[in-house]
Amino acid sequence: KQPNYLIVVVDSAKKRDGEYLAKLGQYFPKAKTAAEKVKVDVEAYKKWRSKGAVASETVGQLLKPLTK
C-alpha cells in the first residue's frame, strides 16, 4: 500500500503505456517528508529539456522546486 510512480521520458508518437526512452526518477506520494517524495536525476531532466522535451503539467509541478 505504498504507491510509487516512475518519472520517464516518452516519445510523443508512442502510446501512453508504451516503451519509454529514459527513467528519470520516481514519485512517492505517501512519503512523510517533501525530500522523500520525489527522487529524480535533475541533471538528466535538464539534459532532456535542453533537447526539446516538454514536461507534463504534473511532472512540471513536481519538479519545479528541484529545478530552480
Summary of the structure (lengths in Angstrom):
residues: 68
radius of gyration: 12.3
end to end distance: 32.0
largest distance: 36.4
contacts: 138
relative contact order: 0.20
helix: 34%
strand: 21%
